[in-house]
Amino acid sequence: MTSLDLDSVEERFAQASDFTVGIEEEFSILDPETLDLAPRFEQLWAAAQGDEVLRESITGELISSEIEIISGTGEDLQDALARQRERRRRLFALASAQGAALGATGTHPWADYREQPIIDTDHYRRVEEGLKYVAWRNNTFSLHVHVGMRDIDRAVRVCDRLRPVLPLLLAISANSPYLDGRDSGLHSARTQSFTKSFPRCGVPDPFGGWRDYREYIEFLVRTRSIVEFTQVWWSVRPHFSFGTVEVRICDAQSSAQESEALASLMVACITQAARDVDDGAPFSDFAPRLIDENMWRAIRFGLDGRLIDLERATEYPAREAIDRLLLWTSPIRAELGIELSFPDRNGAQRQRQLIEAGAPREEVFAAATEETRQTYAQEVRV
């Protein structure tokens, strides 16, 4: 990456359209009988080449037992959801025809990371070579959302405003109690495994604008810390190729309804933050150490715990995170027609309910995978 490349980033964001939407959902590829991870991405990708929609919509994600489906650029949230529904339907039909199942939890309960092959692409060869154990260890599955953002300086300031929102979104999305064959005691073991392990990951520092963010990227390039901007794995970041703000904090969701509700909430948060930037709304730029307290609580207890109101230095039930984000985003949701609802228990809570009732991990994962099978292959409505 050169200085000229970063000049082109400014041009890319200057030409971006506000509030276009892209959705990315990661699934585990499973043996339908045992529900073990099955390294069959290359087989599914090859089979998808005969489908002109799918061949442009599926991609690999580090390990061969993972597959990602992407909506592409939707004109708005409703368009992106419609595109994603059609692509998911095609993906699940393809997987079934190829004798594979798909799972949607943040981690696989018992898979051994040492047995998972890395896919053979230039990008992931670089990731593996650069990170070694850290890359091998990252067998995780997530939900990402992109929102188009005109002006790179504005995009960075939107990312700044979303920093304290990230733990709330994580708590709502928590869906990974298992890791390495045991109950981790966490609600989002995915976040602990990935975010606390990868470099340049988790909640970013506040940058204030493009100038400081650009200086940071130039520092990383000059010191040979990165060779491509996607090696900055922050949980919210400006995406240089797409001209978007990308939020990447959430666990994969076991049901399509939850995935769509969560994606819709993330879109609402990003667009509301942009409106607040445009309007010069007051904003408290909390220190990373304070936001990290909420991140840990979201990882450990999810919606069963308590989060911290950083303005008041008081606690509140984590379940209130949903209402707080709905209240904050109510202006933009009314403007964009975004309606959403969440179940009484999120994925981690439903799994923990089974765990506490004495269900073995295989039964818990089978229940989550059945939710996925019954909902993602259909055209759902939030």
C-alpha positions in Angstrom: 0.0 0.0 0.0 1.4 3.4 -0.9 0.5 7.0 -0.2 -1.2 7.1 -3.6 -3.4 4.2 -2.6 -4.5 6.2 0.4 -5.3 9.2 -1.9 -7.5 6.8 -3.8 -9.3 6.0 -0.5 -10.3 9.6 -0.2 -11.6 9.5 -3.7 -13.5 6.3 -3.1 -15.3 7.7 -0.1 -16.0 11.0 -1.9 -17.9 9.0 -4.5 -19.7 6.7 -2.1 -23.4 6.8 -1.7 -24.8 7.3 1.8 -26.5 4.5 3.5 -26.2 1.7 1.0 -26.1 -1.6 2.9 -24.2 -4.8 2.6 -24.7 -7.9 4.8 -22.1 -10.7 5.4 -23.0 -13.9 7.2 -20.5 -16.6 8.1 -21.6 -20.3 8.5 -19.8 -23.4 9.6 -19.8 -26.3 7.1 -20.9 -29.5 8.9 -21.3 -33.2 8.4 -25.1 -33.6 8.5 -24.9 -36.8 10.5 -22.3 -36.0 13.1 -22.4 -32.1 13.0 -18.6 -32.2 13.0 -16.8 -29.4 11.0 -16.4 -30.5 7.4 -13.6 -28.9 5.3 -15.6 -28.7 2.1 -15.6 -25.0 1.2 -13.7 -25.7 -2.1 -16.3 -28.3 -3.0 -19.2 -25.9 -2.4 -17.5 -23.1 -4.2 -16.9 -25.3 -7.2 -20.5 -26.4 -7.2 -21.7 -22.8 -7.0 -20.0 -21.8 -10.2 -23.1 -23.0 -12.2 -25.3 -20.5 -10.3 -24.6 -16.9 -11.5 -26.0 -15.4 -8.3 -24.1 -17.7 -5.9 -20.8 -17.6 -7.6 -20.6 -13.9 -7.0 -22.0 -14.1 -3.5 -20.0 -16.8 -1.6 -16.5 -16.5 -0.3 -14.1 -18.3 1.9 -13.1 -17.2 5.4 -9.8 -18.6 6.6 -10.7 -22.2 7.2 -12.0 -24.7 4.7 -15.0 -25.6 7.0 -16.4 -22.0 6.8 -18.4 -20.3 4.1 -19.6 -16.7 3.9 -22.6 -15.4 2.0 -22.7 -11.7 1.1 -25.6 -9.6 -0.1 -23.5 -7.3 -2.3 -24.5 -3.6 -2.3 -28.2 -3.0 -1.5 -29.6 0.4 -2.2 -31.0 0.4 1.3 -31.6 -2.0 4.2 -34.7 -3.5 2.7 -32.9 -4.2 -0.6 -29.9 -5.7 1.1 -32.2 -8.0 3.2 -34.1 -9.2 0.1 -30.8 -9.9 -1.7 -29.4 -11.8 1.3 -32.6 -13.9 1.6 -32.3 -15.1 -2.0 -28.6 -15.8 -1.7 -29.1 -17.7 1.6 -31.9 -19.8 0.1 -29.6 -20.7 -2.8 -26.7 -21.5 -0.5 -28.7 -23.8 1.8 -30.1 -25.6 -1.2 -26.6 -26.0 -2.7 -25.2 -27.3 0.6 -28.1 -29.8 0.9 -27.6 -31.0 -2.6 -23.9 -31.5 -1.8 -24.6 -33.5 1.3 -23.5 -30.8 3.8 -25.2 -28.9 6.6 -24.6 -25.3 7.7 -24.3 -24.0 11.3 -24.7 -20.5 12.7 -23.2 -20.1 16.1 -20.1 -18.0 17.0 -18.0 -21.1 17.6 -18.2 -24.8 17.0 -18.6 -26.6 20.4 -16.1 -29.4 20.0 -14.0 -28.9 16.8 -10.3 -29.2 17.2 -8.7 -26.1 15.6 -5.5 -28.1 15.0 -7.4 -30.2 12.4 -8.9 -27.4 10.3 -7.1 -26.6 7.0 -6.6 -23.0 5.9 -8.0 -22.2 2.5 -5.5 -21.7 -0.3 -5.7 -18.0 -1.2 -3.0 -15.3 -1.3 -4.7 -13.4 1.4 -5.1 -16.2 3.9 -1.6 -17.6 3.2 -0.4 -14.1 4.3 -2.7 -14.2 7.3 -1.4 -17.7 8.3 2.2 -16.8 7.7 1.9 -13.6 9.7 -0.1 -14.8 12.7 0.6 -18.6 12.9 -1.1 -19.9 16.1 -3.3 -16.8 16.3 -4.7 -17.6 12.8 -4.9 -21.4 13.4 -6.8 -20.8 16.6 -9.5 -18.6 15.0 -12.3 -21.0 14.2 -15.1 -18.4 14.6 -18.2 -17.3 12.8 -19.7 -13.8 12.7 -22.2 -11.4 11.2 -20.9 -8.2 9.6 -22.7 -5.1 8.2 -21.5 -2.4 5.8 -23.2 1.0 5.4 -22.1 3.4 2.6 -20.6 6.6 3.9 -19.8 9.6 1.8 -16.5 11.3 3.0 -13.7 9.4 4.7 -13.3 11.9 7.4 -16.9 11.6 8.3 -16.6 7.8 8.2 -13.8 7.8 10.8 -15.8 10.1 13.0 -18.8 7.7 12.8 -16.5 4.9 13.8 -15.4 6.9 16.8 -19.0 7.4 17.9 -19.8 3.7 17.6 -17.0 2.6 19.9 -19.1 2.6 23.1 -22.0 1.0 21.2 -20.0 -2.1 20.3 -20.3 -3.9 23.7 -24.0 -3.4 23.6 -24.3 -5.0 20.2 -22.0 -7.8 21.3 -24.2 -8.6 24.4 -27.3 -8.7 22.2 -25.6 -11.0 19.7 -23.8 -13.4 22.1 -24.1 -16.9 20.8 -21.0 -18.9 21.6 -20.8 -20.5 25.1 -18.6 -23.4 23.9 -15.0 -23.6 23.0 -12.6 -26.6 22.6 -15.2 -29.1 23.7 -16.3 -27.5 26.9 -18.6 -24.9 28.3 -16.4 -21.9 28.5 -18.5 -20.1 31.1 -18.7 -17.2 28.6 -21.6 -16.0 26.5 -19.3 -15.0 23.6 -16.3 -17.3 23.5 -15.9 -16.2 19.9 -15.0 -12.7 21.0 -12.5 -13.9 23.6 -10.9 -16.2 21.1 -10.7 -13.8 18.2 -10.9 -10.2 19.4 -8.5 -10.7 22.4 -6.0 -12.7 20.2 -5.7 -10.9 16.9 -3.5 -7.8 16.6 -5.2 -4.5 15.8 -8.6 -6.0 16.8 -11.5 -5.2 19.2 -12.5 -1.7 20.1 -10.3 0.8 18.2 -8.7 4.0 19.6 -10.6 7.2 18.8 -8.9 8.9 15.9 -11.0 12.1 15.5 -10.8 12.1 11.7 -9.1 10.9 8.6 -5.8 12.7 9.1 -4.9 10.7 12.3 -6.3 7.5 10.9 -4.3 7.9 7.7 -1.1 8.5 9.7 -1.8 5.3 11.6 -2.2 3.3 8.4 1.0 4.9 7.0 2.9 4.0 10.2 1.8 0.4 9.9 2.8 0.2 6.3 6.1 2.0 6.8 7.1 -0.3 9.6 6.0 -3.4 7.6 3.3 -4.3 10.2 0.7 -4.8 7.4 0.7 -5.2 3.7 -3.1 -4.6 3.2 -5.6 -2.5 5.1 -7.8 -5.6 5.9 -5.1 -6.6 8.4 -6.5 -3.9 10.6 -9.2 -6.1 12.2 -10.9 -3.5 14.4 -14.6 -4.3 15.4 -15.6 -1.1 13.6 -13.6 0.3 10.7 -13.8 2.3 7.5 -13.6 -0.3 4.6 -11.3 1.3 2.0 -12.5 -0.9 -0.9 -16.2 -0.4 -0.5 -16.4 3.2 0.9 -18.4 1.9 3.9 -18.3 1.8 7.7 -18.2 -1.8 8.7 -19.3 -3.2 12.1 -17.9 -6.7 12.8 -18.5 -7.2 16.5 -21.4 -9.7 16.5 -21.6 -13.5 16.8 -23.3 -15.4 14.0 -27.0 -15.9 14.8 -28.7 -19.3 15.0 -32.0 -18.1 13.4 -32.4 -16.0 10.3 -34.9 -13.7 12.1 -32.3 -12.8 14.7 -29.7 -12.3 12.1 -31.9 -9.9 10.2 -33.0 -8.0 13.3 -29.4 -7.7 14.4 -28.2 -6.5 11.0 -31.0 -4.0 11.0 -30.0 -2.7 14.4 -26.4 -2.3 13.3 -27.5 -0.4 10.2 -29.6 1.8 12.4 -26.7 2.5 14.8 -24.3 3.3 11.9 -26.7 5.7 10.2 -27.8 7.3 13.5 -24.1 7.9 14.3 -23.7 9.6 10.9 -26.7 11.8 11.5 -25.2 12.8 14.9 -21.9 13.6 13.3 -23.7 15.7 10.7 -25.8 17.5 13.3 -22.9 18.0 15.7 -24.7 16.2 18.5 -22.8 16.1 21.8 -20.6 13.0 22.2 -18.5 11.6 25.1 -15.3 10.1 23.7 -14.7 7.4 26.4 -11.3 6.0 27.1 -10.6 2.5 25.8 -10.2 1.2 29.3 -13.8 2.2 30.1 -15.3 0.6 27.0 -13.3 -2.5 27.7 -15.1 -3.0 31.0 -18.4 -3.3 29.1 -16.7 -5.5 26.5 -15.7 -7.9 29.2 -19.1 -8.0 30.7 -20.7 -8.6 27.3 -18.2 -11.5 26.7 -18.7 -13.1 30.1 -22.4 -12.6 30.8 -24.1 -11.4 27.6 -27.7 -10.3 28.2 -27.7 -12.2 31.6 -25.3 -9.7 33.1 -25.1 -6.0 33.8 -23.5 -3.3 31.7 -22.2 0.1 32.8 -23.7 3.4 31.9 -20.4 5.1 31.2 -21.9 8.6 31.4 -23.3 8.1 34.9 -20.8 5.4 36.1 -23.8 3.2 37.1 -24.9 -0.3 36.2 -28.0 -1.4 34.4 -29.4 -4.8 33.3 -27.8 -5.8 30.1 -31.2 -6.6 28.6 -31.8 -2.9 28.6 -29.1 -2.5 25.9 -31.8 -3.3 23.3 -34.1 -0.6 24.5 -31.3 1.9 24.8 -30.2 1.4 21.2 -33.8 1.4 20.0 -34.3 4.7 21.8 -31.1 6.3 20.4 -31.8 5.2 16.8 -35.5 6.0 16.8 -35.1 9.1 14.6 -33.2 7.3 11.8 -35.4 4.1 12.1 -38.5 6.2 11.6 -36.9 8.0 8.6 -35.7 4.7 7.0 -38.7 2.6 8.0 -36.6 0.1 10.1 -38.8 -2.1 12.3 -37.3 -4.9 14.4 -37.8 -7.1 17.4 -35.7 -9.6 19.3 -36.7 -12.8 21.1 -36.9 -13.0 24.9 -33.6 -15.0 25.0 -30.7 -14.6 22.6 -28.7 -17.6 21.3 -26.3 -17.9 24.2 -29.2 -17.7 26.7 -31.1 -20.4 24.9 -28.0 -22.6 24.8 -27.3 -22.0 28.5 -30.9 -22.9 29.4 -30.3 -26.3 27.8 -26.9 -26.6 29.5 -28.3 -25.9 32.9 -31.0 -28.5 32.3 -28.2 -31.0 31.8 -28.2 -31.3 28.0 -24.9 -32.5 26.5 -23.1 -30.2 24.1 -24.1 -32.4 21.1 -27.8 -31.9 22.0 -27.3 -28.1 22.5 -25.6 -27.7 19.2 -28.1 -29.9 17.4 -30.9 -27.6 18.6 -29.1 -24.5 17.4 -28.4 -26.1 14.1 -32.0 -27.1 13.6 -33.0 -23.5 14.2 -30.6 -22.6 11.4 -31.9 -25.2 9.1 -35.5 -24.3 9.6 -35.1 -20.5 9.2 -32.2 -19.6 6.9 -33.4 -21.6 4.0 -36.7 -19.8 4.0 -37.7 -16.2 3.1 -38.1 -14.7 6.5 -39.5 -11.4 7.7 -38.3 -9.5 10.8 
